[in-house]
Amino acid sequence: MAAEHVLVVVSVDPETSHRANEAVRIALGILAGENDVTLVLLGPAAKILSPEIEDYVDGEDTLKHVATLKKLDQAFHVERSAIPDDGDWNAGGPEVIPISTEDLAGLIARSDRVLIF
């Protein structure tokens, strides 16, 4: 059986919600199961790649998950309008692929499964 393509879309704010960390943890677990995973961060979820992540809810765990995903060469697709102008944002972090609403629609259409947080 061929690996499925799973899209994980995160829009919750990691500063205030445990769900952001859970979404990243679940994406990592799905990736470990040898499935193709695309991670999308929308709106405030882009804070997952912020240097302040350790100060947020479950921030230390989220930081570890993001570091593991980076080691696995997992890129993060981030809503273009959610990417801060701050040069320190995601410094040394995983690859970021800016996306538009149209790009997101295409990712959804090409996915076998979609998880939304």
C-alpha distances in whole Angstrom, upper triangle without the diagonal:
4,7,9,12,15,19,21,25,28,31,33,36,35,39,39,36,34,31,30,30,27,25,25,24,21,20,21,19,16,16,16,13,11,11,13,16,19,23,25,29,31,35,36,33,34,36,33,34,37,39,41,38,39,42,39,38,35,36,36,32,31,33,31,28,28,30,26,24,27,26,23,24,23,25,26,27,30,32,35,38,37,37,40,43,44,43,42,39,36,38,36,33,29,29,30,29,31,30,32,31,30,28,26,26,24,22,21,21,18,16,13,15,19,21,25,27
4,6,9,12,16,19,22,25,29,31,34,33,37,37,34,32,29,28,28,26,24,23,23,20,18,19,17,14,14,15,12,10,9,10,13,16,20,23,26,29,32,34,30,31,33,30,31,35,37,38,35,37,40,37,36,34,34,34,31,29,31,29,26,26,27,24,22,24,24,20,21,19,21,23,23,27,29,31,34,34,34,37,40,40,40,39,36,33,35,33,30,26,26,27,26,28,27,29,28,27,24,23,23,21,18,19,18,15,13,11,14,17,19,23,26
4,7,9,13,15,19,22,25,27,30,29,33,34,31,29,26,25,24,22,20,19,19,16,14,15,14,11,10,12,9,7,5,7,10,13,16,19,23,25,29,30,27,27,30,27,27,31,33,35,31,33,36,34,32,30,30,30,27,26,27,25,22,22,24,21,18,21,21,17,18,16,18,20,20,24,26,29,31,30,31,34,36,37,36,36,33,30,32,30,27,23,23,24,23,25,24,26,26,25,22,21,21,19,16,16,17,13,11,10,11,14,16,20,22
4,6,10,13,16,19,22,25,27,27,31,31,28,26,23,23,23,21,18,18,18,15,13,14,14,10,10,12,10,9,5,6,8,11,14,17,20,23,26,28,24,25,28,25,26,29,32,33,30,32,34,32,31,29,29,30,26,24,26,25,21,22,24,21,18,21,21,18,18,16,17,18,18,22,23,26,29,28,29,32,35,35,35,34,31,28,31,29,26,23,22,22,21,23,22,24,23,22,19,18,18,16,13,13,13,10,8,6,8,11,13,17,19
4,7,10,13,16,20,22,25,25,28,29,26,25,22,20,21,19,16,16,17,14,11,13,14,10,10,13,11,10,6,5,6,8,11,13,17,19,23,25,21,22,25,22,23,27,29,31,28,30,32,30,29,27,27,28,25,23,24,24,20,20,22,19,16,19,20,16,16,14,14,15,15,18,20,22,25,24,25,28,31,32,32,31,28,25,28,27,23,20,19,19,18,20,18,20,19,19,16,14,15,13,10,10,11,8,5,5,7,9,11,14,17
4,6,10,13,16,19,21,21,25,26,22,21,18,17,17,16,12,13,14,11,9,11,11,8,9,12,11,11,7,6,5,6,9,11,14,17,20,21,18,19,22,19,21,24,27,28,25,27,29,26,25,24,24,25,22,20,22,21,17,17,20,18,15,18,19,16,16,13,14,13,13,16,18,21,23,22,23,26,29,30,30,30,26,24,27,26,22,19,18,18,17,19,17,19,18,18,16,13,14,13,10,9,11,9,6,6,5,6,8,11,13
4,6,10,13,16,18,19,22,23,20,19,16,15,16,15,11,12,14,11,9,12,13,10,11,14,14,14,10,8,6,5,6,7,11,13,17,18,15,16,19,17,18,22,25,25,23,25,27,24,23,22,22,24,21,18,20,21,17,16,19,18,15,17,19,17,16,13,12,11,10,13,14,18,20,19,20,23,26,27,28,27,24,21,24,24,20,17,17,16,14,16,14,15,15,15,13,10,11,11,7,7,10,9,6,8,6,5,6,8,11
4,7,10,12,15,15,19,19,16,16,12,11,12,11,7,8,11,9,7,10,12,10,11,14,14,15,12,11,7,6,5,6,9,11,14,15,12,13,16,14,15,19,22,22,19,22,23,20,20,19,19,21,18,15,17,18,14,14,17,16,13,16,18,16,16,12,12,10,10,12,13,17,19,17,18,21,25,25,26,25,21,19,23,22,19,16,16,15,14,15,14,16,15,16,14,11,13,14,10,10,13,13,10,11,9,6,5,6,8
4,7,9,12,13,17,17,15,15,11,10,12,12,8,10,13,11,10,13,15,13,14,18,18,19,16,14,11,8,6,5,6,7,11,12,9,11,14,12,14,17,21,21,18,21,22,19,19,18,18,21,19,15,18,19,16,15,18,18,15,17,20,19,18,14,13,10,9,10,11,14,16,14,16,19,22,23,24,24,20,18,22,22,19,17,16,14,14,14,12,13,12,14,13,9,12,13,10,9,13,14,12,14,11,7,6,5,6
4,6,9,10,13,13,11,12,9,7,10,10,7,8,12,11,10,13,15,15,16,19,20,21,18,17,13,11,8,6,5,6,9,9,6,9,11,10,12,15,18,18,15,18,19,16,15,15,15,18,16,13,15,17,14,13,17,18,15,17,20,19,19,15,14,11,10,10,10,14,15,12,14,17,20,21,23,22,18,17,20,21,17,16,17,14,15,14,14,15,14,17,15,12,15,16,14,13,17,18,15,17,14,11,8,6,5
4,7,9,12,12,10,12,9,8,11,12,10,11,15,15,14,17,19,19,20,23,24,24,22,20,17,14,11,8,6,5,6,6,5,8,10,10,13,15,18,17,15,18,18,15,15,16,16,19,18,15,17,19,17,16,20,21,18,20,23,23,22,18,17,13,12,10,10,13,13,10,13,15,19,20,22,21,18,17,21,22,19,18,18,16,16,15,14,14,13,16,16,13,15,18,16,15,19,20,18,20,17,13,11,8,6
4,6,9,8,7,9,7,6,10,11,9,11,14,14,15,17,19,19,21,23,24,26,24,22,19,17,13,11,9,8,8,6,5,9,10,10,13,14,17,16,14,16,16,12,12,13,14,17,16,13,16,18,16,16,20,21,19,21,24,24,23,20,19,15,15,13,13,16,15,12,15,17,20,21,23,22,18,18,22,23,20,19,20,18,19,18,17,18,17,20,20,16,19,21,19,18,22,23,21,22,19,16,13,10,6
4,5,6,6,9,8,7,10,12,11,12,15,16,17,19,21,22,22,25,26,28,26,25,21,19,15,13,10,9,8,5,5,8,7,8,12,12,15,13,11,13,13,9,9,12,11,15,15,12,15,18,16,15,19,21,19,21,24,24,24,21,19,16,16,14,14,16,15,12,14,15,18,18,21,19,16,16,20,21,19,19,20,18,19,18,18,19,19,22,21,19,21,24,22,21,25,26,24,26,23,19,16,13,10
4,5,5,7,7,5,7,10,10,10,13,15,15,17,19,20,21,23,25,26,25,24,20,19,15,14,11,11,11,7,6,9,7,6,10,10,12,10,8,10,10,6,6,8,8,11,11,9,11,14,13,13,16,18,17,18,21,22,22,19,18,15,16,14,16,18,17,14,15,15,19,18,20,18,15,15,18,19,17,17,19,18,20,19,20,21,21,25,23,21,24,25,23,23,27,27,25,26,23,20,17,14,11
4,6,9,10,9,10,13,14,14,16,18,19,20,22,24,25,26,28,30,29,28,24,22,18,17,14,14,12,9,9,11,8,9,12,10,12,9,8,9,8,4,6,9,8,12,13,11,13,16,16,15,18,20,20,21,24,25,25,22,21,18,19,17,18,20,18,15,16,15,19,18,20,18,15,16,19,21,18,19,21,20,22,21,22,23,24,27,26,23,26,29,26,26,30,30,28,30,27,24,20,18,14
4,7,9,9,11,13,14,15,17,18,20,21,23,24,26,27,29,31,29,29,25,24,20,19,15,15,14,10,10,13,11,12,15,14,16,13,11,12,10,7,6,9,10,14,14,13,15,18,18,18,21,23,22,24,26,27,27,25,24,21,21,19,19,22,20,17,19,19,22,21,24,21,19,19,22,24,22,22,24,23,24,24,24,25,25,28,27,24,27,29,27,26,30,31,29,30,27,23,20,17,13
4,5,6,8,9,11,12,14,15,17,18,20,21,23,24,26,28,26,26,22,21,18,17,14,14,14,11,10,13,12,11,15,15,17,15,12,13,12,9,6,8,10,14,13,12,15,17,16,16,20,21,20,22,25,25,26,23,22,19,20,18,19,22,21,18,19,20,24,23,25,23,20,20,23,24,21,22,24,22,24,23,23,24,24,27,26,23,25,27,25,24,28,29,26,27,23,20,17,14,10
4,6,6,6,9,10,11,12,15,16,17,19,20,21,23,25,24,24,21,20,17,17,15,16,16,13,12,15,13,12,15,16,18,15,12,13,13,9,6,6,9,12,10,10,13,15,14,15,18,19,18,21,23,23,24,22,22,19,20,19,21,24,23,20,21,22,26,25,26,24,21,20,23,24,21,21,23,22,24,24,24,26,25,28,27,24,26,28,25,24,28,28,25,26,22,20,16,14,10
4,5,5,6,9,10,10,12,14,15,16,18,20,21,23,21,21,18,17,14,14,13,14,14,12,10,14,13,11,15,17,19,17,14,15,15,12,9,9,11,14,12,11,14,16,14,15,18,18,17,20,23,22,23,20,20,17,18,17,18,22,22,18,20,22,25,25,27,25,21,20,24,24,21,20,22,21,22,22,22,23,22,25,24,20,23,25,22,20,24,25,22,22,19,16,12,10,7
4,5,5,6,9,10,11,13,14,16,17,19,20,22,20,20,16,15,12,12,10,11,12,10,7,10,10,8,11,13,15,14,11,13,14,10,9,9,9,12,11,8,11,13,11,11,15,16,15,17,20,20,20,17,17,14,15,14,15,19,19,15,17,18,22,21,23,21,18,16,20,21,17,17,19,17,19,19,19,21,20,23,22,18,21,23,20,19,23,23,21,22,19,16,12,10,7
4,5,5,6,9,10,11,12,14,15,17,19,21,20,20,16,16,13,13,12,14,15,13,10,12,11,8,12,13,15,14,10,11,13,10,8,6,7,9,7,5,9,10,8,10,13,13,13,15,18,18,19,16,16,14,16,16,18,21,22,18,19,20,24,23,24,21,18,17,20,20,16,16,18,18,20,21,21,23,23,26,24,21,24,25,22,21,25,25,22,23,20,17,14,13,10
4,5,5,6,8,10,10,12,14,15,17,19,18,18,15,15,13,14,13,15,17,15,12,15,14,12,15,17,19,18,14,15,16,13,11,9,11,12,9,8,12,12,10,12,15,14,14,17,19,18,20,17,18,16,17,18,20,23,24,20,21,23,27,26,27,25,21,20,23,23,19,18,20,20,21,22,22,24,24,26,24,21,23,25,21,20,24,24,20,21,17,15,12,11,9
4,5,5,6,9,10,11,12,14,15,17,16,16,12,12,9,10,10,13,15,14,10,13,13,11,14,16,19,18,15,16,18,15,13,12,13,14,12,9,13,13,10,11,15,14,13,16,18,17,18,14,15,13,14,15,16,20,21,18,19,21,25,25,26,24,20,18,22,22,18,16,18,17,18,19,19,21,20,22,20,17,20,21,17,17,20,20,17,17,14,12,9,8,6
4,5,5,6,9,10,11,12,14,16,15,14,11,11,8,10,10,13,15,14,10,12,12,9,11,14,16,16,13,14,17,14,13,11,11,12,10,7,10,10,7,7,11,10,9,12,14,13,14,11,12,11,13,14,16,19,21,18,18,20,23,23,23,21,18,16,19,18,14,13,15,15,17,18,18,21,21,23,20,18,21,21,18,18,21,20,18,18,16,14,11,11,10
4,5,5,6,9,10,11,13,15,14,15,12,13,11,14,14,17,19,18,14,16,16,12,14,17,18,18,15,15,18,15,14,11,12,12,9,8,10,9,6,9,11,10,10,13,15,14,16,13,15,14,16,17,20,23,24,21,22,24,27,26,26,24,21,18,21,20,17,15,18,18,20,22,22,24,24,26,24,21,24,24,20,20,24,22,19,19,17,15,12,13,12
4,5,5,6,9,10,11,13,12,13,10,12,11,13,14,17,19,19,15,17,18,14,17,20,22,22,18,19,21,18,16,14,15,16,12,11,14,13,10,12,14,13,11,15,16,15,17,14,15,14,16,18,20,24,25,22,23,25,29,28,29,27,23,21,24,23,19,17,19,19,20,22,22,24,23,25,23,20,22,22,18,18,21,20,16,16,13,12,10,11,11
4,5,5,6,9,10,11,10,10,7,8,7,10,12,15,18,18,14,15,17,13,15,18,21,21,18,19,22,19,18,16,16,17,14,12,14,13,9,10,13,11,9,13,14,12,13,10,12,11,13,15,18,21,23,20,21,23,27,26,26,25,22,19,22,21,17,14,16,16,17,19,19,21,21,22,20,17,19,19,15,15,19,17,14,14,12,11,9,11,11
4,5,5,6,9,10,10,11,9,10,10,13,15,18,21,20,16,17,18,14,15,19,20,21,17,18,21,19,18,16,16,15,12,11,12,11,7,9,11,8,7,11,11,10,12,9,12,12,15,17,20,23,25,22,22,25,27,27,27,25,22,19,21,19,16,14,16,17,18,20,21,24,24,25,22,20,22,22,18,19,22,20,17,17,15,15,13,15,14
4,5,5,6,9,9,11,10,13,12,16,17,21,23,23,19,20,21,17,19,22,23,24,20,21,24,22,20,17,18,18,14,13,15,13,10,12,14,11,10,14,14,12,15,13,15,16,18,20,23,26,28,25,26,28,31,30,30,28,25,22,25,23,20,17,19,20,21,24,24,26,26,27,25,22,24,24,20,20,22,21,17,17,14,15,13,15,15
4,5,5,7,6,8,7,10,11,14,17,20,23,23,19,20,22,18,20,23,25,26,22,24,26,24,22,20,20,20,17,16,18,16,13,14,16,13,11,15,16,13,15,12,15,15,17,19,22,25,27,25,25,28,31,31,31,29,26,23,26,24,21,18,19,20,20,23,22,25,24,25,22,20,21,21,17,17,19,17,14,13,11,12,11,14,15
4,5,5,5,6,6,9,10,14,17,20,23,23,20,20,21,18,19,22,24,25,22,23,26,24,23,21,21,20,17,16,17,15,12,13,14,11,9,12,12,9,11,9,12,13,15,18,21,24,27,25,24,27,30,30,29,27,25,21,24,22,18,15,16,18,18,21,21,24,24,25,21,20,21,20,17,17,19,17,14,14,13,14,13,16,17
4,5,7,9,10,13,14,18,20,23,26,26,22,23,24,20,21,24,25,27,23,24,27,25,24,21,21,20,17,17,18,15,12,14,14,11,10,13,13,10,13,12,15,16,19,22,25,28,30,28,27,30,33,32,31,29,27,23,25,23,20,17,19,20,21,24,25,28,28,28,25,23,25,24,20,21,23,20,18,17,16,17,16,19,19
4,6,9,10,14,15,19,21,25,28,28,24,25,26,23,24,27,29,30,26,27,30,28,26,24,24,24,20,19,21,19,15,17,18,15,13,17,16,13,16,14,17,18,21,23,26,29,32,30,30,32,35,35,34,33,30,26,29,26,23,20,21,23,23,26,26,28,28,29,26,24,25,24,20,20,22,19,16,15,14,16,16,19,20
4,7,9,13,15,18,21,25,28,28,25,25,27,23,24,27,29,31,27,28,31,30,29,26,26,25,22,21,22,20,17,18,18,15,13,16,15,12,14,13,16,18,19,23,26,28,31,29,29,32,34,34,34,32,29,26,28,26,23,19,20,22,22,25,25,27,27,27,24,23,24,22,19,19,21,18,15,14,14,16,17,20,21
4,6,10,12,16,19,22,26,26,23,23,25,22,23,26,29,30,27,28,31,29,28,25,26,25,22,21,22,20,17,17,19,16,14,16,16,13,14,12,15,16,17,20,23,26,29,27,27,30,33,33,33,31,28,25,27,26,22,19,19,20,20,22,22,24,24,24,21,19,20,19,15,16,17,14,11,10,11,13,14,17,19
4,7,10,13,17,20,23,24,21,21,23,21,21,25,27,29,26,28,30,28,27,25,25,25,22,20,21,20,17,17,18,16,13,15,15,12,12,10,12,13,14,18,20,23,26,24,24,28,30,30,30,29,26,23,25,23,20,17,16,17,16,19,18,21,21,21,18,16,18,16,12,13,15,12,9,10,10,12,13,16,18
4,6,10,13,16,20,21,17,17,20,17,17,21,24,25,22,24,27,25,24,22,22,22,20,17,18,18,14,14,16,14,11,13,15,11,11,8,9,10,11,14,17,20,22,21,21,24,27,27,27,26,23,20,23,21,18,14,14,14,14,17,16,19,19,19,16,14,16,15,11,12,14,12,9,10,10,10,11,13,15
4,7,10,13,17,18,15,15,17,15,15,19,22,23,21,23,26,23,23,22,21,22,20,17,18,18,15,13,16,15,11,13,15,13,11,8,8,7,7,11,13,16,19,17,18,21,24,24,24,24,21,18,21,20,16,13,12,12,11,13,12,15,15,16,12,11,13,12,8,10,13,11,9,11,11,10,10,12,14
4,7,10,13,14,11,11,14,12,12,16,19,20,17,20,22,20,20,18,18,19,17,14,15,16,13,11,14,14,10,12,15,13,12,8,7,5,6,8,11,14,16,15,15,18,21,22,22,21,18,15,18,18,14,11,11,10,10,12,11,14,15,16,13,11,14,14,10,11,15,13,12,14,12,10,10,10,11
4,6,10,12,9,9,12,11,12,15,18,19,17,20,22,19,19,19,18,20,19,15,16,18,15,13,16,16,13,14,18,16,15,11,9,6,5,6,8,11,13,11,12,16,19,20,20,20,16,15,18,19,15,13,12,10,9,10,9,11,11,13,11,8,11,12,9,10,14,14,12,15,13,11,10,9,10
4,7,8,5,5,9,8,9,12,16,16,14,18,19,16,17,17,16,18,17,14,15,17,15,12,16,17,14,15,19,18,16,13,11,7,6,5,6,10,11,8,10,13,16,17,18,18,14,13,17,18,14,13,13,10,10,10,10,11,12,14,13,10,14,15,13,13,17,17,16,19,17,13,12,10,10
4,6,5,6,10,10,12,14,17,17,16,19,20,17,18,19,18,21,20,16,18,20,18,16,19,21,18,19,22,22,20,17,14,10,9,6,5,9,9,7,9,12,16,17,19,19,15,15,19,20,17,16,16,12,12,10,9,10,10,13,12,10,13,15,13,14,17,18,17,20,18,14,13,11,10
4,5,6,9,11,12,13,17,16,15,19,19,16,17,19,18,21,21,17,18,21,20,18,21,23,20,21,25,24,23,20,17,13,12,8,7,9,8,5,8,10,14,15,18,18,14,15,19,21,18,18,18,14,14,12,12,12,12,15,15,13,16,18,17,17,21,22,21,24,21,18,16,13,12
4,5,6,8,10,11,14,13,12,15,15,12,13,15,14,18,18,15,16,19,18,16,19,21,20,20,24,24,23,20,18,14,13,10,10,12,10,7,9,10,14,15,17,17,13,14,18,20,17,17,18,15,16,14,15,15,15,19,18,16,19,21,20,20,23,25,23,26,23,19,17,14,12
4,5,6,8,10,13,13,11,14,14,12,12,13,12,16,15,12,13,16,14,13,16,18,16,17,21,21,20,17,15,11,11,9,9,12,12,8,10,12,16,16,18,17,13,13,17,18,15,15,16,13,14,13,14,15,15,19,17,15,18,20,18,18,22,22,21,23,20,17,14,12,10
4,5,6,7,11,11,10,14,15,13,14,15,13,16,16,12,13,16,15,12,15,17,15,15,19,19,18,15,13,9,9,7,8,10,10,6,7,9,12,12,14,13,10,9,13,15,12,12,13,10,12,11,12,14,15,18,16,15,18,20,18,19,22,23,21,24,22,18,17,15,13
4,5,5,8,8,7,11,11,9,11,13,10,13,14,11,11,15,14,12,15,17,16,16,19,20,19,17,15,12,13,10,12,13,13,9,9,9,13,12,14,12,9,9,13,15,12,13,15,13,15,14,16,18,19,22,20,19,22,24,21,22,26,26,24,27,24,21,19,17,14
4,6,9,9,6,9,11,9,11,11,8,11,11,7,8,11,10,8,11,14,12,13,16,17,16,14,13,10,12,10,13,15,15,11,11,12,15,14,15,13,10,9,12,13,10,11,13,12,14,15,16,18,20,22,20,18,22,23,20,21,25,25,23,25,22,19,17,15,13
4,7,8,7,10,12,12,14,13,10,12,13,9,8,11,11,8,10,13,12,11,15,16,15,13,11,9,11,10,13,14,15,11,10,10,13,12,12,10,7,5,9,10,7,8,10,9,12,13,15,18,20,22,20,19,23,23,21,22,26,25,24,26,24,21,19,18,16
4,5,6,9,10,10,13,14,10,12,14,11,9,13,13,11,12,16,15,14,17,19,18,17,15,13,14,12,14,15,15,12,10,9,12,10,11,8,5,6,8,11,9,11,13,12,15,15,18,20,22,25,23,22,25,26,24,25,29,28,27,29,27,24,22,21,18
4,6,7,9,10,14,14,10,11,14,11,9,13,14,12,12,16,16,15,17,20,19,18,17,15,18,16,18,18,18,15,13,12,14,11,11,7,6,7,8,10,9,12,15,15,18,18,21,24,26,28,26,25,29,30,27,29,32,32,30,32,30,28,25,24,22
4,5,6,7,11,12,8,10,13,11,10,13,15,13,14,18,18,17,20,22,22,21,20,17,19,17,19,20,19,16,15,13,15,12,13,10,9,10,12,14,13,15,18,17,20,20,23,25,26,29,28,26,30,31,28,30,33,33,31,33,31,28,25,24,21
4,5,5,8,9,5,7,9,7,7,10,12,10,12,15,15,15,18,20,20,18,18,15,18,16,18,19,19,15,15,14,17,15,16,13,10,10,12,14,12,14,17,16,19,20,22,24,25,28,26,24,28,29,26,27,31,30,29,30,28,25,22,21,18
4,6,8,8,4,5,8,8,7,10,12,12,12,15,16,17,19,21,21,20,20,18,21,20,22,23,23,19,19,18,20,18,18,15,13,13,14,15,14,16,19,19,23,23,25,28,29,32,30,28,31,32,29,30,34,33,31,33,30,27,24,23,20
4,7,8,6,8,11,11,10,13,15,15,16,19,20,20,22,24,25,23,23,21,23,21,22,24,23,19,19,18,20,18,19,16,15,15,17,18,17,19,22,22,25,25,27,28,29,33,31,29,32,34,31,32,35,35,33,35,32,29,26,24,20
4,6,5,8,10,9,10,13,14,14,16,18,19,20,22,24,24,22,22,19,21,19,20,22,21,18,18,17,20,18,20,17,15,15,18,19,17,19,21,21,23,23,25,26,27,30,29,26,29,31,28,29,32,32,30,32,29,26,22,20,17
4,5,8,9,9,11,13,14,15,17,19,19,21,23,24,25,23,22,20,22,20,22,24,23,19,20,20,23,22,23,21,18,18,21,22,19,20,23,22,25,25,26,27,27,31,29,26,29,31,28,28,32,32,29,30,27,24,21,19,15
4,6,6,6,9,10,11,12,14,16,17,18,20,21,23,21,21,19,21,20,22,25,25,21,21,22,25,23,24,21,19,18,20,21,18,19,22,22,24,25,26,28,28,31,29,27,30,31,28,28,31,31,28,29,26,23,20,19,15
4,5,5,6,9,10,10,12,14,15,16,18,20,21,19,19,17,20,19,21,23,23,19,19,19,22,20,21,17,15,14,17,17,15,16,19,19,22,23,24,27,27,30,28,26,29,30,27,28,31,31,28,30,27,24,21,20,17
4,5,5,6,9,10,11,13,14,15,17,19,20,19,20,18,21,21,23,25,26,22,21,21,24,22,22,18,17,15,17,17,15,16,20,20,24,25,27,29,30,33,30,28,31,32,29,30,33,32,30,31,28,26,23,22,19
4,5,5,6,9,10,11,12,14,16,17,19,17,18,17,20,20,23,25,26,22,22,22,25,23,24,20,18,16,18,18,15,16,19,20,23,24,26,28,29,31,29,27,30,30,27,27,31,30,27,28,25,23,20,20,17
4,5,5,6,9,10,10,12,14,15,16,15,15,14,17,16,19,22,22,19,18,19,22,20,21,18,15,13,16,16,13,13,16,17,19,21,22,25,25,28,25,23,26,27,24,24,28,27,24,25,23,21,18,17,15
4,5,5,6,9,10,10,12,14,15,14,15,14,17,17,20,22,23,19,18,18,21,19,19,15,14,11,13,12,10,11,15,16,19,20,22,25,27,29,26,24,28,28,25,26,30,29,26,28,25,23,21,20,18
4,5,5,6,9,10,11,13,14,14,15,15,19,19,22,24,26,22,21,22,24,22,22,18,17,14,15,14,12,12,16,17,20,23,24,27,29,31,28,26,29,29,26,27,30,29,26,27,25,23,21,21,19
4,5,5,6,9,10,11,13,11,13,13,16,17,20,22,24,21,20,21,24,23,22,19,17,14,16,15,12,11,14,16,18,21,22,25,26,28,25,23,26,26,22,23,27,25,23,23,21,20,17,18,16
4,5,5,6,9,10,10,9,10,10,13,14,17,19,21,18,17,18,21,19,19,16,14,11,13,11,8,8,11,12,15,17,19,22,24,25,22,21,24,24,21,22,25,24,22,23,21,20,18,18,16
4,5,5,6,9,10,10,11,12,16,17,20,22,24,21,19,20,22,20,19,16,15,11,12,10,8,8,11,14,17,19,22,25,27,28,25,24,27,27,24,25,28,27,25,26,24,23,21,22,20
4,5,5,6,9,9,11,13,16,18,22,24,26,23,21,23,25,24,22,20,18,15,16,13,11,10,13,15,18,21,23,26,27,29,25,24,27,27,23,24,27,25,23,24,22,22,20,21,20
4,5,5,6,5,8,9,13,15,19,21,23,20,19,21,23,22,21,19,17,13,15,13,10,8,10,12,14,17,19,22,24,25,22,20,23,23,19,21,24,22,20,21,19,19,17,18,18
4,5,5,6,7,9,13,15,19,20,22,20,18,20,22,20,19,17,15,11,12,10,7,5,8,11,13,17,19,22,24,25,22,21,25,24,20,23,25,23,22,23,22,21,20,21,21
4,5,8,10,13,16,18,22,24,26,24,22,23,25,24,22,20,18,15,15,12,10,8,11,14,17,20,22,26,28,29,25,24,27,26,23,25,28,25,23,25,24,23,23,24,23
4,5,9,12,15,18,22,23,26,24,22,24,26,25,24,22,20,16,17,14,12,9,11,14,16,19,21,25,26,27,23,22,25,24,20,22,25,22,20,21,21,21,20,22,22
4,6,10,13,16,19,20,23,22,20,22,24,23,21,20,18,15,15,13,10,7,8,11,13,16,18,22,24,24,21,20,23,22,19,21,23,21,19,21,21,21,21,22,22
4,7,10,13,16,18,21,19,18,20,22,22,21,20,17,14,16,14,11,7,7,9,11,14,16,19,21,21,18,17,20,19,15,18,20,18,16,18,18,17,17,18,18
4,7,9,13,14,17,16,14,17,19,19,18,18,15,12,14,13,10,6,5,6,7,10,12,16,18,18,15,15,18,17,14,16,19,17,16,19,18,17,17,17,18
4,6,10,12,14,13,12,15,17,17,17,16,13,11,14,13,10,7,6,5,6,8,10,13,15,16,13,12,16,16,13,15,18,17,16,18,17,15,15,15,15
4,7,9,12,11,10,14,16,18,18,18,15,13,16,16,13,10,8,6,5,6,6,10,11,13,10,9,13,12,10,12,15,15,14,17,17,14,14,14,15
4,6,8,7,7,11,13,15,16,16,12,11,15,16,13,11,10,6,6,5,6,9,10,13,10,10,13,14,12,14,17,17,17,20,19,16,16,14,14
4,6,5,7,10,13,15,17,18,14,14,17,19,16,15,13,10,8,6,5,6,8,11,9,8,12,13,12,14,17,18,18,21,20,17,17,14,15
4,5,6,9,11,14,15,16,14,14,17,19,17,16,14,10,8,5,5,6,9,11,10,11,14,15,15,17,19,20,21,24,23,20,20,18,18
4,6,8,10,13,15,17,14,15,18,21,19,18,17,13,12,9,9,8,10,13,13,13,16,18,17,19,22,23,23,26,25,22,21,19,19
4,6,9,11,14,15,11,13,16,18,16,16,15,12,12,9,10,10,12,15,14,14,17,19,18,19,22,23,23,26,24,21,20,17,16
4,7,9,10,11,8,10,13,15,13,14,13,9,10,8,10,11,14,17,15,15,19,20,19,21,24,24,24,27,26,22,22,20,19
4,5,8,9,7,10,12,15,14,15,15,12,13,11,14,15,17,20,19,19,22,24,23,24,27,28,28,31,29,26,25,22,21
4,6,9,8,11,12,16,15,17,16,14,15,13,16,17,19,22,21,21,25,26,25,27,30,30,30,33,32,29,28,26,25
4,5,6,9,10,13,14,16,16,14,16,15,18,20,22,25,24,24,27,28,27,29,32,32,32,35,33,30,29,27,25
4,6,8,7,11,12,14,14,13,16,15,19,21,24,26,24,25,28,29,27,30,33,32,32,35,34,31,30,28,27
4,6,5,9,10,13,14,13,16,16,20,22,25,27,25,25,29,30,28,30,33,32,32,35,33,31,29,27,26
4,5,9,9,11,12,11,14,14,17,19,22,24,22,22,26,26,24,26,30,29,28,31,30,27,25,24,22
4,6,5,7,9,8,12,13,16,19,22,24,21,21,25,25,23,25,28,27,26,29,27,25,24,22,21
4,5,9,10,11,14,15,19,22,25,27,24,24,28,28,26,28,31,30,29,32,31,28,27,26,25
4,7,9,11,14,16,20,23,26,28,25,25,28,28,26,28,31,29,29,31,30,28,27,26,25
4,7,8,12,14,17,21,23,25,22,22,25,25,22,25,28,26,25,27,26,24,23,23,22
4,6,10,13,15,19,21,23,19,19,23,22,19,22,24,23,22,24,23,22,21,21,20
4,7,10,13,16,19,20,17,17,21,20,17,20,23,21,20,23,23,21,21,21,21
4,6,9,13,16,17,14,14,18,17,15,18,21,20,19,22,22,20,20,19,19
4,6,10,13,14,11,11,15,14,12,16,18,17,17,21,20,18,19,19,19
4,7,10,12,9,10,14,14,13,16,18,18,18,22,21,19,19,18,19
4,7,8,6,7,10,10,10,13,15,15,16,20,19,17,18,16,18
4,5,5,6,9,10,11,13,14,16,17,20,20,17,18,17,18
4,5,5,6,9,10,11,12,15,16,19,18,16,17,15,17
4,5,5,6,9,10,11,13,15,18,18,16,18,17,19
4,5,5,6,9,10,11,13,16,17,15,17,16,18
4,5,5,6,9,10,11,14,14,11,13,12,15
4,5,5,6,9,10,13,13,11,14,13,16
4,5,5,6,9,12,13,12,15,15,18
4,5,5,6,10,11,9,12,13,16
4,5,5,8,8,7,10,11,14
4,6,8,10,10,13,14,18
4,7,9,10,14,15,19
4,5,7,10,13,16
4,7,10,13,17
4,7,10,13
4,6,10
4,7
4
